[in-house]
Amino acid sequence: MAAIARVPADSDADSPTSSSVGRRVGAVSWDDARARAHAAARPLPAVHVELAAASGATLAEPLTSLVDLPSFDRSAMDGYAVCGEGPWTVVGEVLAGSSSAPRLTRGQACEVATGALLPEATTAVLPYENAVREGRQLTGPVSPGGHIRRAGEECGTGEPLAPSGAVVSPQLLGLAAAAGHDRLRVHPKPRVRALVTGDEVCVAGIPPIGQVRDAIGPMLPGLVDWAGGTLTATTYLPDSTTALAEGLAQAEADVILVSGSSSIGPADHLRDCIDRLGGQLWVDGVRCRPGHPQALAALPDGRLLIGLPGNPLAALVGFLTLVVPAITGLRGAALDDLPAVSDSSLPRHPTSTRLLPIRTENNGRLAAVNHHASAMLRGVAMAEALAVVPPEGSDCPVRLHGLPG
């Protein structure tokens, strides 16, 4: 389960205490909210898992090689292992998987397959395509050491291959297997449970007048997977404090997402539920547009609770602001620095960070796409990234936040 870390000392909002439960603690800047979400999430306890179960997890310790790679001198090509200068006499054959090979003397050659153990005293491998063979006699051009994979040339036994905190990608799994590992010690992927609230939300078909089709729920599986977590379930709830409190109490997860109940209107019950459950608010509003009504709380049992706005683009912004850093922290990984760009032509808000869906124009400049209001997904669906545009008067650069896909 998640555990709470101390908020950075330079935070621009009051640090939460037991007396802050259930009251507004003040909106924080977008960067501060992102940092708080990461700091609030301690890495999940490390476990040993089989390689097949490690994909997408984070290494809890450095990965080192258990063997020399390669563990013996191998042929890098199908052809002939030769000793000395030609011409040579072919004296045998070694296939991949063979555990022994004849010793060559000067002027001798041995037919070999790619990956096969090289005979002792091999000075080069002559590929088939360069070889001329007549009976047992062989000629062709070679260079000393050519097409030989020497033992340990990739790494030696005990050599570090990847640091703690590295994401276990498919290619890293392949490297771990090649290096002799059957299991890895990892921080598992955080479990995420989603609660989508709203009496007006329908989940299929054309919505009747007065209702809207849910657009947040369908985004969440891909978003959570992209962020490095596992979405265990999505539950739809009516606008009710009792229903939300029961849903929160029953949610078995490391992170609980609640969408549509994070503001301060008559149908927004999240803060009352946090109060009932004895949680502590760490973020209560973020100075960003869209996505201002976000919330981050820690429940007494260690679960993290994140409130997302009910409008789809605002919910996506909230996910990037709070959920991605929280999942990153639970995985034991560092929070990525966002790349800065020199473009200063994007419009700024007087007091808040703007997150604008953008594309690159033909002249190389960034341009905000149309249809980027908080309830709209049309623009961001076609965007290349979100531009993080600081408020007016800030000397921070414009940065780019990646999007899935």
C-alpha positions, 0 to 999 in steps of 0.5 A: 500500500502507499504511504505518505512522504513529507511535502517538499519544504518549498511547497506553496500551500499549507502542509496537511495535518490532522486538523486539515481533514475535510477542509480546503487547504488551498489550491497549489501550482501545477508543478507543486501538485505534480511534485506532491503526488510523486512525494506522497507515493512510497514505492510498493514493497519489492517482490521476486517474480518470474520473468513473464510476470515482471513486464512493466514493473520497476527494478527494485535492485540493479540488474547484474549479469550472472554469466559472461555474455557470450559465455564462450567464443561463438561464430557470428556467421554461418561459414568456416572457422579458420586458423591462420592464413589460407588456403585451408583444409576442412577437418570437421563441422560444429553445429549450434548447441554442440558442447565440443569442437576440434582444435585447429592447427594452422591451415585447417578449417571447420564448418560452423553455424551461427552461434556455434562454439568455435574450435580452439585456435580459431583466428577468424570466421569465413562466411559462406558467401565469401568462401570458395570450397573445392572438396576439402580445400577452402579459400577466401578473404578473412581479417583477423578476429572477423565474425567472432563473438568473443566470450564476455564481449557484451558483459562479464559476470557480475557486471551491472546491466540496468539500474534500480528504478529501470522499467522492465521493458520487453527488451530488458526481459530478454537481456535478463534472460540472456544474463541467466536470470529466471526471476527479478526483484521488482516493485509491482505495477500499482493497482488502480480502481476507478469510480465514475460518479454522476446521475447524468452519466450513461455508458452505452448508446446515444444519451437521452436529453439530460444525460451524457455519454461517459468519455472518461471510463473508456480512457482509463484502461489505456491511460493507467497502462501507459502510466505503468499501473493496472486498472482492476475495475471501473465502477459507476456510482450515482451522485450520493455521499453514501454510495461514494463512501461505500465505494471508497471503503470497498475499493481494494487498490493502491490508488483510487480514482474518483471522477466527477465529484472533485469540485465544490458543487451540490453533487460533489461529495468527495471531500465529505467522504475523505472526512468520513474516512479520516483521510488527509488532503495533500492537494485541494485544487490546482492552479491550472486550466483546464483541470482546476478541481483536482484533489489528492488525499491519503487514507489511513490505510495507505491508499491514495485517493485522487479526485479528477474533474468530471469534464473529459479534457479536464480529467485527462489533465488531472490524470497527467498532473496527479495520477501519473506522478503517483503511479511513478512514485509507487513504482519506485521510479523518478519523476521525469523532467519535462522537455522545455521548448523555446516557443513563447507564442502560446497564450498564457493565463493571468494566474494559472498554468495552461495545458494546451493540446498542440501540434507542430506547424509546417514552420516548426512552431507549436500551435494550439489545436482547436476544440480544447475546452475542458469538456472537449476531447476532439482537439487532444485526440489529434494532438501531439502533446500537451504544452505546459504554458506557465502563467503570465509573468513567470520566467519558466519555459514552455514545456511539453508533456507526452500523451499516449500514442 
